[in-house]
Amino acid sequence: MKKIPFFKMQGAGNDFVVIDDIPGLDLIDFARKACDRHMGIGADGILVLESSKKADYRMRIINSDGSEAEMCGNGARCMAVYIARKFAVVPEVFTLETIAGMIHASVNDEMASVQLSEPKDYRPNIEIKFGDQKLIGHFINTGVPHAIIFVQGLAECDVNGLGRMIRNHHVFAPKGTNVNFVEKVRDGIMALRTYERGVEAETMACGTGSVASALVGYLQDQKKLVAHAGASMKVATKSGEVLDVTFDLDLKDDKPVIANVWLKGTGKFICKGEYYYGV
C-alpha cells in the first residue's frame, strides 16, 4: 500500500486528481482506481506534473479509463493554477509541454488563461449516417478531435446515447472523437454539453471542446469570412461557468486559418490528501 499525495481540482466542473511525478507509478492503473467515483477519489482524469527539457513544465493527462489524452483545456488551467501555488513565484507567462504540443499559461489567483496549440483538420458539414437517419456535424482538432453538432433544445438532448454513437462512428475512425452538442444562445455566446472520449460519458465541461465549439460556432455564424485579429466567443458549460475563447482568424485560399487561441476560466482547488493506492 502506497500513500500518494494529491490535490483534487476542477475547472468549469471538469474534475481532476493532480499529482507530482512519482517514478515507477503505473499511471494507467492509478488513474482507473483513483478516478473511480465509488471506490476511489472520483474524477474525470488525473493530471501529472513532470519536468521537461523543452518547456518550463510538462503535463500528462490520463483519462478515467486509463487512456492518455493529448490535451485538456480545463486540465491545463488547473495545472497552471497548481504550478503557480506550488512554486509561489513563476514567470508571468510560462510554458507547458503536452502531447498536443507546447502551450502557454498565465495565472491570476484561481483565474487562468492558456494558449492552445493551433487548431487543424477543420471539416465542415460532415454527413453522419445511422441507418436511414443522418446528422450534419462539423469537425476540428483543438489538440484533441472534436465533432460539433448544432441542436435546438440542448437541455433535452440525449448526450450520452447519441454522443456514444457519434464518438465511435466510422467517419471519425480510427481514433474516434469527442462530441459536442451546441446551441446558440445569442450572438457571441454558445451553450455546450460534451460527451468525452476517454471518460466515455458526459462531463460537466470540456476545455478543448469549448474552444472547438467557439471556433466552429464563429465560422458557421459568419455570412462572409473576413480576417479578424482578436475574435472572441463565450461558451456556457453545463457546470454554469462561462469560458472565454479568443483567437485570430486569417484566410488562405478562402479557407479559415486560426491561430493564437486562448482559453480563459477558473482552476479551483477542492481538497488535498493522501490516496491509499494498492496495486
N, C-alpha and C positions, 0 to 999 in steps of 0.2 A: 504494500500500500504506500503510495507516494502522496505527499501533500503538495498540491500545485497552487501557488498564489495566483489569484485572478482578480480582475475588476469586471463588473458587468456594466455595459454601456448601451445606450440606444440613440439612434439618430432618426428622427421622424417616426419612431415606433419600430424600426428595424433594429433588433437587439442582438448583442454580441458578447461573447466571453473573450476578454482581452488578456493575453499573457505575454511575457517576455520569452524569448527563445530559450528552450531547455534542450541541450544536446542529448540525442538519443530518444527523445519523446516521440512516440508513434502518433503523429498528428491526426491521421485518419481515424484511428481507434479512439483517440482522446476526444475528437470533435463529435463523433457519433454518441459517445457516452455523456460527455459534458452538456451537449445541446439537448438531450432528451428532457422533455418538459415534465416528466413524471419521475424518472429515475436519476436525473442529473440536475444541472443548474437551470437548464432551459434557455435556448437561444436559437436564432436563425443560422448562426455560424460562429466560428472563432476567428479572432484576429491575432496574428503573431508578429511581434516586433523583433526584427533581426537587424544585424549590422549589414552594411552594404559597401561595396567597393566603388559603386557607380553614383550613389546618391548619399544624402545625409543619413537616411534610414531605409530599411526595407520592410515592406508589409506583405505578409502572406494571409490569404483568406481561404479558410476551409469551411465549406457548407456543412449543414447539419447531417447530410447523408454521407459525408466523408470525401466528397469531390472537391477539387481545388478550383476556385474561381479566379479568373484573370483579373477582375477588378470589381470594386463595390464602392459606389459613391458615398452612401451613408456610412459604410465602414471606414472609408478614408477620412471622413470628417471626424468620426470617433477616434481614430488612431491619431489624427493631428492634435486633437484636444488632449488625448492621453500623453503624447510626447511633450506637449507644452507644459503639462502639470508635472510630469516625471522629471524633466530636466530643468525646470524653472526658467532657465534662460535659453532661448532658441532664437535663430535668425527670424527677422520679420516675415520672410518667405523662405521656407525650407523644402527640400525635395524628398520624395518617397519613391523607391523603386517598387514596381509591381510587375506581374507577368504581362500586363497590357502595355507597359511602358512607364516612362518617368512622369510623375505628376508633381505639381507644386501645391503648397498649402500655406495658409496663414490663419492665425488663431487670435481671437479676442474673447477671453473668458471661455464661455461654452459655445460661442459662435465661430464657425469655421468656414473658410472658403477653400475649395480645392479645384485646381485646374486639371481637367481630364485630358487623356490622350485624344488626338484628333479623330473625329468620327470617320467611319469608312463604310463602304458597301451599301450605300443608300439605294433601296429598290422600292419605288412607289407602286401602288396599285397591283398587288400580287393576288392572283386568284387562289383561294384556299378551299378545296372541294371536300365535302363529306357526303358521299353518295350522290343524291340528287340536289343537295344543298351546297351553297357556296358563300364564302365571305370574301370581302375585299380587305386586304391588310397592307401594311407598309413595313419595310424592314430597314433597320440601320444598326450598325455596330458602334457602340459608345464605350468600347473597352470589353464589353460582352455583347452577344447578339440579342436584339430585341425586335419583336413583332409588335406593331401598333394597330389596334382595332378601334375605330371610332364608333361609339354607340350613343343611343339615346336611352335614358333610364338606367344610368350607371348603378344605382343602388340595388336594382333588381337583377343585375347581370349575374349569371352563373359562372363566376370567375374560376372556381376550382374545376368544375366539369368541363367547360368549354376551353379553359386555359390548358388543361391537361391534354386535350385532343390536339390543340394547335401546337403546343410545345413539342409534341412527338410527331408532327405531320412531316411527310416525306419532302415537302417543299423546303423544309429547314434542316434536312439531313446533311451530314451525319451527326452534327453536334447538338441539334435541337436549338430551341430559343426560349428566352423569357417572353412572356406575353403580357402586354399592357392594354387594358381597356380604358379608353379615354373619352371624356365628354367635355365639350366646350362649355364653360360657364359664362364667359363673356370675353370680349376682346382682351387678349393678353393674359388670360388665365384658363388653365385646363384642370379638370378633376381626373384623378387616376386611381385605378386599382390594378395590382400586378400579381400574376402567377409567376413565382420564381423557380427557375431551373436550379436544381441542387437542394432546394428546400422542398420542392415538389408540392407546393401549396401556396395559397395567397398569403402575402405578408402585409404588414401594416404600411410599408413603404418600400421603395426601391430607388436608390440614388441614380444609378445609370439608367434605370427605366424612366425616371422623372426627366432626365436630360434627353433621352431618346424621344419621349412624348412631347417635350417642349420643342425640340428641333423639328420633328415631323409636323407637329401642330402648326408651327410658324410657317413652314414651307407650304403646307396644304391650304393655309388660310390666305395666302397672298394671291391676288388676281394676276399679278405680274411680278416675277422675282427681280429685285434690284439689289445691288451690293449695299450692305449696311454694316458698318462697324458699331459694335455695342448694342446689337439687337438683344431683346430680353423677353422672357416669358416667366410666369409664375405657375407653379404646379401644386394643387391642393391634394395632399396624400390622404389615405384612409385614416391615418392617425390624427388628422386635423392640422398638422403642421404644413405650412405653405413654404415651399422651397423656391429659391430664386435661381434662374438659369440665365446666364448672359453669354454671348458669343459674337463672333464676326462672320458675316456672310459675304462671300465673293462669288463670282460666276466665271466658269471656264467652259467655253463652247456651249453656253446657255445652260450649263448644269451647275447645281449648287456646290460650292466648296466651303466647308465650315471649319473654322479654327478658333483658337483662344477661348475654349469653352470652360466656364467656371460655374460651379455649383455651390450655393451658399445655404447654410442651415445650421441647426444645432448638433452638438455631440455631447450627450449628457451622461454623467455617472449615475448609476443606480445603486450599486453596492460593491463591496470588496470582501474577499475572504480566502479560505483555503478549500480546494476541492480535493476530496479523498479519492484519488484515482487508483483503481486496481485493475491490472491487466487481465 
